[in-house]
Amino acid sequence: MSRFRLMFRSTAVRLSALYILLFALCAAFLVVYVTAMSERILAQQVRDSLTREIVDINNVYDRGGAAGLLRMLERRARQPGANLYVIAGPTGELLAGNVASVEPGVLDREGWTSLPFRYEPYSENGPPRPHFATANVLLLDNGLRVMVGRDLGEPGRFRYIVRQALMVALAIMGAGALVIWFGIGRNALKRIDRMSAATTKIMAGDLSQRLPVGLSGDEFDRLSESLNAMLERIEKLNEGLKQVSDNIAHDLKTPLTRLRNKAADALAMDREDARKVALEGIIGESDQLIRTFNALLMISRVEAGSIAAEMSPVDLSAISADSAELYEPVAEEAGLTLVTAIDPDITVQGNRELIGQAIFNLLDNAIKYACDNPVDPTIKVSLSRDADMVRLSVADHGPGVPPDMRAEVTKRFVRLDESRSKPGTGLGLSLVEAVLELHGGTLELSSTNGDAAPHPGLTVTMVFPVQKP
Amino acid sequence: MGTEAYSGGAPRNPAFAESGRESIVPHMKILVIEDDLEAAAYMTKAFREAGIVADHASDGESGLFMASENAYDVMVIDRMLPRRDGLSVISELRKRSVNTPVLILSALGQVDDRVTGLRAGGDDYLPKPYAFSELLARVEVLGRRKGAPEQEMMYRVGDLELDRLSHEVRRSGKEIILQPREFRLLEYLMKNAGQVVTRTMLLEHVWDYHFDPQTNVIDVHVSRLRSKIEKDFDKPLLKTIRGAGYMIKDEG
């Protein structure tokens, strides 16, 4: 019982049932329509032939009288598949013809019988069985009535034929339904079952599972493909999250351990001045940790958009020039030259502090990594605007970032330099990206000199949308 | 929570112990309104070691009462307090014409928080977590503000002179040419002569950015300035206070 109900819940069974019903209706309509049409055509033919006979009968009667008519009808009645002929007296009693009896009243009215009527043909064996017939009745001037008719067969025969046709049609439809059921249920629904099986595994935590994709490229395959794309994204996000927590664990654990060791060392020191130096080192270490926490906190707050209210027109040209001026001596100290190409009077709607910090981060990075190129030790800060973009870029000629890593370096704590030999939190570009997102902009990373150059360099561009007034 | 780890967790912070700094501003008396008792205990102890008398109130109402009953040089007020929040304490005090400089401490630590804090009548703003040396430097600068040489047109430290009108800097009568930004840097340092000025304070007042400079940008500017004002002279004036910031002072 429950199995049956379950089966009925399956789409295949429901679809098949629906198809059968639809086909049955179509078939019934077709059968009825075709029979009605053929009946009409047949009836028309019968009428035509009967009309011709009536004309003949009239002619014969005019020339040969009743005797001639009788002879002619006798001759015609003996022919195989003959029409029905009746000559009746004025009161309706049958005088001659190939019919045993006629439904009373038929012979009383001249012209076409409006409906098929009953009659009994002569039968050689057994009692006569009633048949249907259609006929034309002619009243002669001497009171005789002549009926010419055509047998329409036994009653129920027509219905029998219709029923037969319907049965055949239904049998074909049943077979069709089975085929559909096999086609959809056995094939398509099995695929859905496979998909649910895969989904169950994914829900159990195996995000590497993918839904099966067939070769046909049909709806199911397209559905599977988009679900797979979604899974890919979820898996990536999940991995990213894991990466972040791993990195947090690593990047916070390492300095904490170092801090602890230094504190233990300081505790063990006898000389006051050595202990002082050690404690200063501990403070420096703690400050770095606080910075990391602050940066993390800042990114989360920026990403949460909680400071979006603090937006006002920001003079990007001034900020860029300020930042370049602030970092120029730092660059010089590192043996670098900082040059600028800043277009004047470029303003965006935003938060000056955040944009400032973002540019500082970019300059920090550039100075940190660009000093590895002795040939072209320049850093360029450019600011320009076109119709719908404001582009602020910081370009260096350092080792750059390989194209496949460019999406990675904006993630929290991701640093290309695995050994962590350069100082930094690994959060700089994450903050820049978060700031840009808050401003509706995007971050673009490219190589300054082309990816194949010995010193590809890195150009980081902050793209701001131009506010339309 | 957690502030104690950063706000002068060490009973005697070597950052300022090293400079032998005791009571740059003599007999300064401050009020700390902070509900985190542990953090407040560290803070008052650390202030006392720096020669500053620090009273403590643990909620907004008692803080307001103490602030209106006693004369303090500076108040350090946490933003989130039981019974009356920090900002309302400040605006109430201002309404009662108590114009003691106020430093707002905040765990919220974000740009808009700073703006609302300063609008409510605060004079400075420090987001948690902070280094105690930063707090101390700011409190001292605020304490000095009462007699601040805001109107003075000429700052002098030893034989170094800075003319705020003509933008001229001389040492022992010899003119020193400074870039505009270097001038502002020196101006701010000299205005707070004898007091520690942190890197964050310099970025705030000279460049007008309110965040922690992550790298040595400020150091590079200060060392440039130092080389200009000390290069041809024997006596150093601009001192680096390790773990805290800078101080310009004539050692006599």
Interface residues (C-beta under 8 A of the other chain):
Chain A: K276 L279 E280 I283 G284 S286 D287 I290 R291 F293 N294 A295 L297 M298 R301 S306 I307 A309 E310 D322 E325 L326 Y327 P329 V330 E333 N351 E353 L354 G356 Q357 F360 N361 D364 P423 T425 G428
Chain B: A5 Y6 A10 N13 P14 A15 E18 G109 Q110 V111 D112 V115 P127 P129 A131 R181 W207 Y209 H210 F211 D212 P213 Q214 T215 N216 V217 V220 H221 R224 R242 G243
